[in-house]
Amino acid sequence: MDIEQFRKAGYQAIDRICEYYYSLHNRPVISKVEPGYLKEHIPLTAPEEGEDFQVIADDFQKFIVPGLTHWQHPSFFGYFPTACTFEGMIADLYATSACNPGFNWSSSPASTELEALVMDWACQLLGLSPEFLNSSGVGGGAIQNTASDSALIAAVAARSLYQRNYPEVSLQDLVIYTTTQTHSLGVKAGLVLGLSVHVLEVKAEDQFSLRGETLQAALHEDEKLGKRPFILIATVGTTSSGAIDNLPEIQQIAKNYPSLWVHVDAAWAGVALSCPENRERCHLNTINEFADSFCTNFHKWGLVNFDASTLWVRDRKHLTDALDVTPPFLRTKHGDAGTVIDYRNWHLALGRRFRSLKLWFVLRSFGAEGFRNYIRKASPLSISLNQVFADFVTKSETLSLVTPPSLALTVFRLDPKPKSLDQPPLSLESLNNLNRLFYGRISARNDILLTQTVLNGVHCIRFAVGAARTEAPHIQQACDLLCKEADLTLEAWEQTTLDEGKPSVSSI
Amino acid sequence: MDIEQFRKAGYQAIDRICEYYYSLHNRPVISKVEPGYLKEHIPLTAPEEGEDFQVIADDFQKFIVPGLTHWQHPSFFGYFPTACTFEGMIADLYATSACNPGFNWSSSPASTELEALVMDWACQLLGLSPEFLNSSGVGGGAIQNTASDSALIAAVAARSLYQRNYPEVSLQDLVIYTTTQTHSLGVKAGLVLGLSVHVLEVKAEDQFSLRGETLQAALHEDEKLGKRPFILIATVGTTSSGAIDNLPEIQQIAKNYPSLWVHVDAAWAGVALSCPENRERCHLNTINEFADSFCTNFHKWGLVNFDASTLWVRDRKHLTDALDVTPPFLRTKHGDAGTVIDYRNWHLALGRRFRSLKLWFVLRSFGAEGFRNYIRKASPLSISLNQVFADFVTKSETLSLVTPPSLALTVFRLDPKPKSLDQPPLSLESLNNLNRLFYGRISARNDILLTQTVLNGVHCIRFAVGAARTEAPHIQQACDLLCKEADLTLEAWEQTTLDEGKPSVSSI
């Protein structure tokens, strides 16, 4: 493809993306394809002769687009949103057009310098301590692939530091702390590093938040066993329910364990710190006082196209001490002089893409005020989209909240109110079965996407807002649809229980 | 930015990328900026109000482009090339426009299915064994971020397997084998995992290739010490000199150590396997017979925009046994049924980008034949660009090869031929100093980029061809320029040595 062919194909791609976004709301959220669909359309080997690009571009529309789950659909309420803005797309296009692996300053000065600068913008936008600024020369931030990478990097830095301080300690005795509500990134860090993970229990009455006393008990217990907890992965905004660990209590305990690294994973909720009204509930002051590292994903609720996981550390030396490898072929004048950041020593790999560009484009195009307004559209204002949904659940006869709504996430279940007072409530097992049936019905639909979870044995459904194109009517549509599916689920359940002679819902 | 504003900004981006490529050969390869240049142009905080996108797009041209090292410049001969094709750009644009984190089949069926299919295309293009095909249902391949990630994943899978087979073995006793010529990814895997790395020596007379006897000696030695080598990271095409480890000899030794995982890192050279004439020298048969995992980066010499590191394993279960975490919020009907690939369990993180699209676009647009022709342009034909350069060095009065050229890489140094037979040759130290001076001169230029390395104490310079826009005249230009710089270096050296009263070059 020569330059003019690229111009033509590029214009067409832009036009087709416009068309995609004009038509997105009319598409099914969930692809209707079945496993193996694509191999019907794609040969088993690459073609021997090159093909005309128009055919390839058309095949993308014909075979790939119908197989996409449309995360940008206004009725996508599953998992967490994945950001996708036009500003981000253009930045990604410029970045790929000047492909460079940016592993050290010299390999592309602009990549490194822009990353250092916009990470400082983001740091200030979130109200993080100046200690985390790249300009501090001590702490600093870098863009990582995902929150899993960020947590893994924090764990590597923490383990490396611990091993340097306690060289006699065996790797087998090192322990990573998470809770039952920590994202899979906690257990995965343990799997990758081959280290034990101690999964701390959290309680429904604490809204699934890690309490200081639980941490203290675990530390005592592990001390007795000769175990060495070296990192706690605390969460601000868990995936299952948006739970926020009790960082002030954790700080009180952790201050007596200075060798316990505290990583705060706020992959989803962290961007909400841009709004001052969210800072107290997210324990920003405590994060600023004592977290060793902090991560949030601008690629979730933060308007920057996947991937842009921002990781800050209070002391960059802990990263470079753990990760610096400089073979002769990577030595440079500026690296040797120590006058520049060589970001390859701040992450797992060598090469890195030019991702700061999309953070720069987005933050400039929206401005800090526009960014905050975007967050506030979903939460926490009384008129925000999540509040509207939570109010609907609260008022519903058939649905109920499982935990109080957290920022832009509501966790609920089908939980029909008893029709008379003398009937016993449904057992947890029955309720869980009922909700499996309910979720089965919802997930069979193609016009809405919600995901499920289990909270201390309670089967429930998650409703996460924050996709860029979701507006009030889409929330209303979701409410109507859930109402209807709840009624149909109860009818079906009724029929089954009648058939089986079990206690029916209408009898309770 | 609304859809029509995006159309406008998108067209402009396409036009500016065209302009960039029309003018690329007239730009300096290496940016002229000094550390800290960008902070003069960028404020310390994000703007409060959103800015007009045209201003942002213009600032990209004004402040960022001048700070880029132009890896796509025809006179870029440093490191290894980083691929950047128009087909890859368009694929990246489509991928970012439908941003999804593709962590399991349901989260975006097309992403998973296309990846499984085109990895099979790539597998066959390179002549890898059908055992590595996704369609085998046993082995398979996935796209990873970088070769560092691929090697790390192989090491995690190998360690996990070893620990399951030998649960009594302490982590402290586990050892990763690399050679002195293995890319930094080997040592970095050790740093990340906190495991020992045994760096095996290789010899200049073996062209820096790992020999079977060296491996055998190390295995004996470690056995005596109670150490447990669990993975060997062998290389086909090292970064410093393109060395190819002696895989047939390694196989003979390793067959007696069935618990030693052999990962073949062919990050750069692997794509050359697409040409049958390269297969014997790269030991393809041996790879197919016994490698547990194999990695090559299509994003280097393989026409697919960074990043696209392809990793194949002979047994996918070793990956999923090591890396599978499935919390309730990630459970899906198809995942539970085991009828689909959930690629999140084949890599370190959870989310992954839709990278198979660029591999698909590139392989279709070029075709297998076009891909091979591209590789052959650089190597190994007698008229190929690297052969032309190597012939120039061979014939030069002042330069000499340090090792025989390997595929598209030539390693050479300034090594003036003695003017009379009775003069002693320059010492290694003097020659190294001379080459530092020589490289200092080359790297001070902005119109060419080469990188340096050290091979068993010998300071040398690497010349890597394969950037898409490099043609015969650029090689000629490089030869002329290196000739001139060599002469000027020798003149300067002469002057210094005369001043210092040391033996001069002209006297030898």
Contacts between the chains, C-beta under 8 A, distances in Angstrom:
chain1	res1	chain2	res2	distance
A	1	B	85	7.2
A	1	B	86	4.4
A	1	B	87	5.8
A	1	B	365	6.3
A	2	B	86	8.0
A	3	B	18	5.1
A	3	B	21	5.3
A	3	B	22	6.3
A	3	B	86	7.7
A	4	B	18	7.6
A	5	B	86	7.2
A	6	B	14	7.5
A	6	B	17	7.4
A	6	B	18	6.6
A	6	B	21	7.9
A	6	B	86	3.8
A	6	B	89	7.4
A	6	B	90	7.5
A	7	B	14	5.9
A	7	B	15	7.0
A	7	B	18	5.1
A	9	B	86	7.1
A	9	B	90	5.4
A	10	B	10	7.9
A	10	B	14	3.5
A	10	B	17	7.3
A	10	B	18	8.0
A	10	B	86	7.9
A	10	B	89	7.6
A	10	B	90	6.4
A	10	B	93	7.5
A	11	B	11	6.0
A	11	B	14	6.0
A	13	B	90	5.2
A	13	B	93	5.3
A	13	B	94	6.2
A	14	B	6	7.5
A	14	B	7	5.9
A	14	B	10	3.5
A	14	B	11	6.0
A	14	B	14	6.6
A	14	B	93	7.9
A	15	B	7	7.0
A	17	B	6	7.4
A	17	B	10	7.3
A	17	B	93	7.5
A	17	B	94	7.4
A	17	B	97	4.4
A	18	B	3	5.1
A	18	B	4	7.6
A	18	B	6	6.6
A	18	B	7	5.1
A	18	B	10	8.0
A	20	B	97	6.8
A	20	B	98	7.2
A	21	B	3	5.3
A	21	B	6	7.9
A	22	B	3	6.3
A	30	B	106	7.8
A	31	B	108	7.6
A	31	B	109	5.3
A	31	B	110	7.2
A	33	B	109	5.2
A	33	B	110	7.6
A	35	B	105	6.6
A	35	B	109	7.4
A	35	B	113	8.0
A	35	B	334	5.8
A	35	B	339	5.1
A	35	B	340	4.8
A	36	B	113	7.5
A	37	B	109	6.9
A	37	B	113	6.9
A	38	B	109	7.7
A	38	B	110	6.7
A	38	B	113	3.8
A	38	B	114	6.2
A	38	B	117	6.3
A	39	B	113	7.1
A	39	B	117	6.3
A	42	B	114	7.6
A	42	B	117	5.2
A	44	B	117	8.0
A	44	B	120	6.9
A	44	B	121	7.9
A	44	B	135	7.5
A	45	B	120	7.9
A	45	B	121	5.9
A	45	B	124	5.3
A	45	B	125	7.9
A	45	B	368	7.8
A	46	B	118	8.0
A	46	B	121	4.2
A	46	B	122	7.8
A	46	B	124	7.4
A	46	B	125	5.7
A	46	B	363	4.3
A	46	B	364	7.0
A	46	B	367	7.0
A	46	B	368	5.0
A	46	B	371	7.8
A	47	B	363	7.7
A	47	B	364	6.0
A	47	B	367	5.0
A	47	B	368	7.0
A	48	B	367	5.7
A	48	B	368	5.1
A	48	B	369	5.5
A	49	B	367	4.5
A	49	B	369	6.1
A	49	B	370	7.7
A	50	B	364	7.3
A	50	B	365	5.5
A	50	B	366	5.2
A	50	B	367	3.8
A	50	B	369	7.5
A	50	B	370	4.6
A	51	B	364	4.8
A	51	B	365	6.4
A	51	B	367	6.8
A	53	B	87	7.0
A	53	B	365	5.7
A	56	B	87	7.9
A	56	B	360	7.8
A	56	B	361	5.8
A	56	B	364	5.0
A	56	B	365	6.2
A	57	B	90	7.5
A	60	B	94	6.2
A	60	B	357	7.5
A	63	B	110	7.6
A	64	B	110	4.7
A	64	B	114	6.6
A	64	B	357	7.3
A	65	B	98	7.6
A	65	B	110	7.6
A	66	B	110	7.7
A	67	B	108	7.6
A	67	B	109	4.6
A	67	B	110	3.1
A	67	B	113	6.6
A	68	B	98	5.5
A	68	B	100	6.8
A	68	B	108	5.5
A	68	B	109	7.6
A	68	B	110	5.2
A	68	B	111	7.6
A	69	B	100	6.2
A	69	B	106	6.8
A	69	B	107	5.7
A	69	B	108	4.6
A	69	B	109	7.1
A	70	B	98	7.3
A	71	B	98	7.7
A	71	B	99	6.3
A	71	B	100	4.5
A	71	B	101	7.6
A	71	B	107	8.0
A	71	B	108	7.7
A	72	B	98	7.1
A	72	B	99	6.9
A	79	B	101	7.9
A	79	B	107	7.4
A	79	B	329	7.3
A	82	B	99	5.2
A	82	B	100	5.9
A	82	B	101	5.5
A	82	B	351	7.8
A	83	B	99	6.9
A	84	B	96	7.3
A	84	B	97	7.2
A	84	B	98	7.4
A	84	B	99	3.7
A	85	B	1	7.2
A	86	B	1	4.4
A	86	B	2	8.0
A	86	B	3	7.7
A	86	B	5	7.2
A	86	B	6	3.8
A	86	B	9	7.1
A	86	B	10	7.9
A	87	B	1	5.8
A	87	B	53	7.1
A	87	B	56	7.9
A	88	B	96	6.8
A	88	B	99	7.7
A	89	B	6	7.3
A	89	B	10	7.6
A	89	B	93	6.8
A	89	B	96	5.0
A	89	B	97	5.4
A	90	B	6	7.5
A	90	B	9	5.5
A	90	B	10	6.4
A	90	B	13	5.3
A	90	B	57	7.5
A	92	B	92	6.3
A	92	B	93	7.1
A	92	B	96	4.0
A	93	B	10	7.5
A	93	B	13	5.3
A	93	B	14	7.9
A	93	B	17	7.4
A	93	B	89	6.8
A	93	B	92	7.1
A	93	B	93	5.0
A	93	B	96	7.4
A	94	B	13	6.2
A	94	B	17	7.4
A	94	B	60	6.2
A	96	B	84	7.3
A	96	B	88	6.7
A	96	B	89	5.0
A	96	B	92	4.0
A	96	B	93	7.4
A	96	B	305	5.1
A	96	B	306	8.0
A	97	B	17	4.4
A	97	B	20	6.8
A	97	B	84	7.3
A	97	B	89	5.4
A	98	B	20	7.2
A	98	B	65	7.6
A	98	B	68	5.5
A	98	B	70	7.3
A	98	B	71	7.7
A	98	B	72	7.1
A	98	B	84	7.4
A	99	B	71	6.3
A	99	B	72	6.9
A	99	B	82	5.2
A	99	B	83	6.9
A	99	B	84	3.7
A	99	B	88	7.8
A	99	B	299	7.7
A	99	B	305	5.1
A	99	B	306	4.8
A	100	B	68	6.8
A	100	B	69	6.1
A	100	B	71	4.5
A	100	B	82	5.9
A	100	B	306	7.4
A	101	B	71	7.7
A	101	B	79	7.9
A	101	B	82	5.5
A	101	B	306	5.7
A	105	B	35	6.6
A	106	B	30	7.8
A	106	B	69	6.9
A	107	B	69	5.7
A	107	B	71	8.0
A	107	B	79	7.5
A	108	B	31	7.6
A	108	B	67	7.6
A	108	B	68	5.5
A	108	B	69	4.6
A	108	B	71	7.7
A	109	B	31	5.3
A	109	B	33	5.1
A	109	B	35	7.4
A	109	B	37	6.9
A	109	B	38	7.7
A	109	B	67	4.6
A	109	B	68	7.6
A	109	B	69	7.1
A	110	B	31	7.2
A	110	B	33	7.6
A	110	B	38	6.6
A	110	B	63	7.6
A	110	B	64	4.7
A	110	B	65	7.6
A	110	B	66	7.7
A	110	B	67	3.1
A	110	B	68	5.2
A	111	B	68	7.6
A	113	B	35	8.0
A	113	B	36	7.5
A	113	B	37	6.9
A	113	B	38	3.8
A	113	B	39	7.1
A	113	B	67	6.6
A	114	B	38	6.2
A	114	B	42	7.5
A	114	B	64	6.6
A	117	B	38	6.3
A	117	B	39	6.3
A	117	B	42	5.1
A	118	B	46	8.0
A	120	B	44	6.9
A	120	B	45	7.8
A	121	B	44	8.0
A	121	B	45	5.9
A	121	B	46	4.2
A	122	B	46	7.7
A	124	B	45	5.3
A	124	B	46	7.4
A	125	B	45	7.9
A	125	B	46	5.7
A	135	B	44	7.5
A	145	B	145	6.4
A	145	B	349	5.7
A	145	B	351	7.8
A	146	B	349	4.1
A	146	B	350	6.1
A	146	B	351	4.9
A	147	B	350	7.8
A	148	B	348	6.6
A	148	B	349	4.0
A	148	B	350	5.2
A	148	B	351	7.8
A	149	B	348	6.7
A	149	B	349	5.4
A	152	B	192	8.0
A	152	B	348	6.6
A	156	B	191	7.5
A	156	B	192	5.3
A	156	B	194	7.8
A	159	B	194	5.7
A	160	B	191	7.3
A	160	B	194	7.1
A	163	B	194	6.6
A	170	B	170	6.7
A	170	B	171	7.6
A	170	B	172	6.4
A	171	B	170	7.6
A	171	B	171	4.0
A	171	B	172	6.1
A	171	B	194	6.0
A	172	B	170	6.4
A	172	B	171	6.2
A	183	B	327	7.6
A	183	B	350	7.8
A	184	B	325	4.2
A	184	B	326	7.6
A	184	B	327	4.9
A	184	B	330	6.7
A	184	B	350	6.4
A	185	B	349	8.0
A	185	B	350	6.9
A	187	B	325	4.9
A	188	B	323	7.0
A	188	B	325	5.0
A	188	B	348	7.4
A	188	B	350	7.6
A	191	B	156	7.5
A	191	B	160	7.3
A	191	B	322	6.4
A	191	B	323	6.0
A	191	B	325	6.8
A	192	B	152	8.0
A	192	B	156	5.3
A	192	B	192	8.0
A	192	B	193	7.7
A	192	B	323	7.4
A	192	B	348	6.0
A	193	B	192	7.7
A	193	B	193	6.3
A	193	B	194	6.8
A	194	B	156	7.8
A	194	B	159	5.7
A	194	B	160	7.1
A	194	B	163	6.6
A	194	B	171	6.0
A	194	B	193	6.8
A	239	B	327	7.6
A	239	B	329	5.5
A	240	B	327	7.7
A	240	B	328	7.2
A	240	B	329	5.6
A	299	B	99	7.7
A	305	B	96	5.1
A	305	B	99	5.1
A	306	B	96	8.0
A	306	B	99	4.8
A	306	B	100	7.4
A	306	B	101	5.7
A	306	B	351	6.4
A	306	B	353	6.4
A	307	B	351	6.6
A	307	B	353	6.4
A	322	B	191	6.4
A	323	B	188	7.0
A	323	B	191	6.0
A	323	B	192	7.4
A	325	B	184	4.2
A	325	B	187	4.9
A	325	B	188	5.0
A	325	B	191	6.7
A	326	B	184	7.6
A	327	B	183	7.6
A	327	B	184	4.9
A	327	B	239	7.7
A	327	B	240	7.8
A	328	B	240	7.2
A	328	B	452	7.1
A	328	B	453	5.0
A	328	B	454	4.1
A	329	B	79	7.3
A	329	B	239	5.4
A	329	B	240	5.6
A	329	B	451	6.0
A	329	B	452	7.2
A	329	B	453	4.3
A	329	B	462	7.1
A	330	B	184	6.7
A	331	B	452	7.6
A	333	B	443	7.6
A	334	B	35	5.8
A	339	B	35	5.1
A	340	B	35	4.8
A	348	B	148	6.5
A	348	B	149	6.6
A	348	B	152	6.6
A	348	B	188	7.4
A	348	B	192	6.0
A	348	B	348	7.4
A	349	B	145	5.7
A	349	B	146	4.0
A	349	B	148	4.0
A	349	B	149	5.4
A	349	B	185	8.0
A	350	B	146	6.1
A	350	B	147	7.8
A	350	B	148	5.2
A	350	B	183	7.8
A	350	B	184	6.4
A	350	B	185	6.9
A	350	B	188	7.6
A	351	B	82	7.8
A	351	B	145	7.8
A	351	B	146	4.9
A	351	B	148	7.8
A	351	B	306	6.4
A	351	B	307	6.7
A	353	B	306	6.4
A	353	B	307	6.4
A	357	B	60	7.5
A	357	B	64	7.3
A	360	B	56	7.8
A	361	B	53	8.0
A	361	B	56	5.8
A	363	B	46	4.3
A	363	B	47	7.8
A	364	B	46	7.0
A	364	B	47	6.0
A	364	B	50	7.3
A	364	B	51	4.8
A	364	B	56	5.0
A	365	B	1	6.3
A	365	B	50	5.5
A	365	B	51	6.4
A	365	B	53	5.7
A	365	B	56	6.2
A	366	B	50	5.1
A	367	B	46	7.0
A	367	B	47	5.0
A	367	B	48	5.7
A	367	B	49	4.5
A	367	B	50	3.8
A	367	B	51	6.8
A	368	B	45	7.8
A	368	B	46	5.0
A	368	B	47	7.0
A	368	B	48	5.1
A	369	B	48	5.5
A	369	B	49	6.1
A	369	B	50	7.5
A	370	B	49	7.7
A	370	B	50	4.6
A	371	B	46	7.8
A	443	B	333	7.6
A	451	B	329	6.0
A	452	B	328	7.0
A	452	B	329	7.1
A	452	B	331	7.6
A	453	B	327	8.0
A	453	B	328	5.0
A	453	B	329	4.3
A	454	B	328	4.1
A	462	B	329	7.1
